[in-house]
Amino acid sequence: MSVSLSENILHIRFAYPQTRETEVEPLPLKTPTFLFKDEKTREITAIEIIDIDEALKELNINSSENA
């Protein structure tokens, strides 16, 4: 598992795909958030949140409480 936060984009990798990642699915949030899946196994391999601060606001989570 790996996590990166760069320019307010949070990317969390759960697993590496056996083939390639396809079927990128947007989640039903106002903040652009995407699930990545392995083309062969259809296993979720990663999630990416384009604006983590906005996502936390949308989910009503105070990021200072989690620090």
C-alpha distances in whole Angstrom, upper triangle without the diagonal:
4,7,10,14,17,20,19,17,13,11,7,5,5,6,9,12,15,18,17,16,19,20,19,20,21,21,24,24,26,23,22,18,17,15,14,15,15,19,19,18,17,14,12,9,9,11,14,16,19,21,19,22,24,21,22,25,25,24,26,24,25,22,24,24,21,21
4,7,10,13,17,16,14,11,8,6,5,7,9,10,14,17,19,17,16,19,20,18,20,20,21,24,23,25,22,20,17,16,15,14,16,16,20,21,20,19,16,14,11,9,11,12,14,17,18,16,20,22,20,20,24,24,23,25,22,23,20,22,23,19,19
4,7,10,13,13,10,7,6,5,6,9,11,13,16,19,21,19,17,20,21,18,19,19,19,22,21,22,19,18,15,15,14,14,17,18,21,23,22,21,18,15,12,10,10,10,12,14,15,13,16,18,16,17,20,21,20,22,19,20,17,19,20,16,16
4,6,10,10,8,6,5,7,9,12,14,15,18,21,22,20,18,20,21,18,20,19,19,22,21,21,18,17,15,15,15,15,18,20,23,25,24,23,20,17,14,11,11,10,11,12,13,12,14,17,16,16,20,21,20,22,20,20,16,19,20,17,16
4,7,6,5,5,6,9,12,15,17,18,21,24,25,22,20,22,23,19,20,19,19,21,19,19,16,15,14,15,16,17,20,22,25,28,27,25,23,19,17,13,12,10,10,10,10,9,11,14,14,14,17,18,18,20,18,17,14,16,18,15,15
4,5,5,7,9,12,14,18,20,20,22,26,26,23,21,23,24,20,21,20,20,23,20,20,16,15,15,16,18,18,22,24,26,29,29,27,25,22,19,16,14,11,11,10,10,10,12,15,15,16,18,20,20,22,20,19,16,18,21,18,17
4,6,9,11,14,17,21,23,23,25,29,28,25,23,24,25,21,22,20,20,22,20,19,15,14,15,17,19,20,24,26,28,31,31,29,27,24,22,18,16,13,11,9,8,10,11,13,14,15,17,19,20,21,19,19,16,18,21,19,18
4,6,10,13,16,19,22,23,25,28,28,25,23,23,24,20,20,18,18,19,16,16,12,12,12,15,17,19,22,25,27,30,30,27,26,22,20,17,14,11,8,7,5,6,7,9,10,11,13,15,16,17,16,15,13,15,18,16,16
4,6,10,13,16,19,19,21,25,25,22,19,20,20,16,17,15,15,17,15,15,11,10,10,11,14,15,19,21,24,27,26,24,22,18,17,13,11,7,6,5,5,6,9,11,10,12,15,15,16,18,17,17,15,17,20,17,17
4,7,10,13,16,17,19,23,23,20,18,19,19,16,16,15,14,17,15,16,12,11,9,11,12,13,17,19,22,25,24,22,20,16,14,10,8,6,5,7,7,6,10,12,10,11,15,15,15,17,15,16,13,16,18,15,16
4,7,10,12,13,15,19,19,17,14,16,17,13,14,14,14,17,16,17,14,12,10,10,10,10,14,16,19,21,21,19,16,13,11,7,6,4,7,8,11,10,13,15,13,15,18,18,17,20,18,19,17,20,21,18,18
4,6,9,11,14,17,18,16,14,16,17,14,15,15,15,18,17,19,16,14,11,11,10,10,13,15,18,20,19,17,14,11,9,5,5,6,9,12,13,12,15,17,15,15,19,19,18,20,18,20,17,20,21,17,18
4,6,7,10,14,15,14,12,14,15,13,15,16,16,20,20,22,19,17,14,12,10,9,11,12,15,17,16,15,12,9,6,4,7,9,12,14,17,16,19,21,18,19,23,22,21,24,22,24,21,24,24,21,21
4,7,10,13,15,14,12,15,16,14,16,17,17,20,21,23,21,19,15,13,11,10,10,11,15,16,14,13,10,7,5,5,8,11,14,17,19,18,21,23,20,20,24,24,22,25,23,25,22,25,25,21,22
4,6,9,12,12,11,14,15,15,16,19,19,23,23,26,23,21,18,15,12,10,10,9,13,13,11,12,9,8,5,7,11,13,17,20,22,21,25,26,23,24,28,27,25,28,26,28,26,29,29,25,26
4,7,9,9,9,12,15,14,17,19,20,24,25,27,25,22,19,16,13,10,9,8,11,12,11,12,10,9,6,8,12,14,18,20,23,22,26,27,25,26,30,29,28,31,29,31,28,31,31,28,28
4,5,6,6,9,12,13,15,18,20,24,25,27,25,22,19,16,13,9,8,5,8,8,8,9,8,9,6,9,13,15,19,21,24,24,28,28,26,28,31,30,29,32,31,33,31,34,34,31,31
4,6,9,11,14,15,18,22,23,27,28,31,29,26,23,19,16,13,10,7,8,7,8,10,10,12,10,13,17,19,23,25,28,28,32,32,30,31,35,33,32,36,34,36,34,37,37,34,35
4,7,9,13,14,17,21,23,27,28,30,28,25,22,19,16,12,10,7,6,6,9,10,11,13,11,14,17,19,23,24,28,28,32,32,30,32,35,34,33,37,35,38,35,39,39,36,36
4,6,10,11,15,18,20,24,25,27,25,22,19,16,14,10,8,6,6,8,10,10,11,12,10,12,15,16,20,21,25,25,29,29,27,29,32,31,30,34,33,35,33,36,37,34,34
4,7,8,11,14,16,20,21,23,21,18,16,12,10,6,5,5,5,9,10,9,10,9,8,9,12,13,17,18,22,22,26,26,23,26,29,27,27,30,30,32,30,33,34,31,32
4,5,9,12,15,18,20,22,21,17,15,11,10,7,6,6,5,9,11,9,10,10,10,11,12,14,17,18,22,23,26,26,23,26,29,27,26,30,30,32,31,34,35,32,33
4,6,10,12,15,18,20,19,15,13,10,8,7,6,8,7,11,11,8,10,10,11,12,12,14,16,17,21,22,25,24,22,25,27,25,24,28,28,31,30,34,34,31,33
4,7,10,13,15,16,15,12,10,6,6,5,6,9,10,13,14,10,11,9,10,9,9,10,12,14,17,18,22,21,18,21,24,21,21,25,25,28,27,30,31,28,30
4,6,9,12,14,13,10,8,5,5,7,8,12,12,16,15,12,12,10,12,11,9,10,12,13,16,17,20,19,16,19,21,19,19,23,23,26,25,29,29,27,29
4,7,8,10,10,7,6,4,6,9,12,15,16,19,19,15,15,13,14,12,10,10,10,11,14,15,18,16,13,17,18,15,16,20,20,23,23,27,27,25,27
4,6,9,9,8,6,6,7,11,13,17,18,21,20,16,16,13,15,13,10,10,10,12,13,14,16,14,11,14,16,13,13,17,18,21,21,24,25,23,25
4,7,9,9,8,9,11,15,17,20,22,24,23,19,19,16,18,16,13,13,12,14,14,15,17,14,11,14,15,11,12,15,17,20,21,25,25,24,26
4,5,7,7,10,12,16,18,22,24,27,25,22,21,18,19,17,13,12,10,11,11,12,13,10,8,11,11,8,9,12,14,17,18,21,22,21,23
4,6,8,12,15,18,21,25,26,29,28,25,24,21,22,19,15,14,11,11,10,12,12,9,8,11,11,8,10,13,15,17,18,21,22,22,24
4,6,10,13,16,20,23,25,28,27,24,23,19,20,17,13,11,7,7,7,8,9,6,6,9,10,8,10,13,14,16,16,19,20,20,21
4,7,10,13,17,20,21,25,24,21,21,17,17,14,11,8,6,6,7,9,12,9,8,12,13,11,13,16,17,19,18,22,23,22,23
4,7,10,14,17,19,22,21,18,17,14,14,11,7,6,4,6,8,9,12,11,8,12,14,12,12,16,16,18,17,21,22,20,22
4,7,10,13,15,18,18,14,14,11,11,8,6,5,7,8,11,12,16,14,12,15,17,15,16,19,19,22,20,24,25,23,24
4,7,10,12,15,14,11,10,7,8,6,5,7,9,12,15,15,18,17,15,17,20,18,17,21,20,23,22,26,26,23,25
4,7,9,12,12,9,8,6,6,5,6,8,11,14,17,17,21,20,18,20,23,21,21,24,24,26,25,28,29,26,27
4,6,9,8,5,5,4,5,7,9,12,15,17,21,21,24,24,21,23,26,24,23,27,27,29,28,31,31,28,30
4,6,6,5,5,6,6,9,12,15,18,20,24,24,27,27,25,27,30,28,27,31,30,32,31,34,34,31,32
4,6,6,8,10,10,13,15,17,21,22,26,26,30,30,27,29,32,30,29,33,33,35,34,37,37,34,36
4,6,8,11,12,15,18,20,24,26,29,29,33,33,30,32,35,33,32,36,35,38,36,39,39,36,37
4,5,9,10,14,16,19,23,25,28,28,32,31,28,30,33,31,30,34,33,36,34,37,37,34,35
4,6,9,12,14,17,20,22,25,25,29,28,25,27,30,28,27,30,30,33,32,35,35,32,34
4,6,9,12,15,18,21,24,23,27,27,24,25,28,27,25,28,28,30,29,32,32,29,30
4,6,8,12,15,18,20,20,23,23,20,22,25,23,21,25,24,27,25,29,28,25,27
4,7,10,14,17,20,19,23,23,20,22,25,24,22,26,25,27,25,28,28,25,26
4,7,10,13,16,15,19,19,17,18,22,21,20,23,21,24,22,25,25,22,23
4,7,10,12,12,15,16,13,15,18,17,16,19,18,20,19,22,23,20,21
4,6,9,9,13,13,11,13,16,15,15,19,18,19,17,21,22,19,20
4,6,6,9,9,7,10,13,12,12,15,15,16,15,18,19,17,18
4,6,9,9,8,11,13,13,14,17,16,17,16,19,21,19,20
4,6,5,6,9,10,11,12,14,14,14,13,16,18,17,17
4,5,5,6,9,10,10,12,11,11,10,13,15,13,14
4,5,5,6,9,10,10,9,9,8,11,13,12,13
4,5,5,6,9,10,10,11,10,14,15,15,16
4,5,5,6,8,9,10,10,14,15,14,16
4,5,5,6,5,7,7,10,11,11,13
4,5,5,6,7,8,11,12,13,15
4,5,8,10,12,15,15,16,18
4,6,9,11,14,14,13,16
4,7,9,12,11,12,15
4,6,9,8,9,12
4,5,6,7,9
4,5,5,7
4,5,5
4,6
4
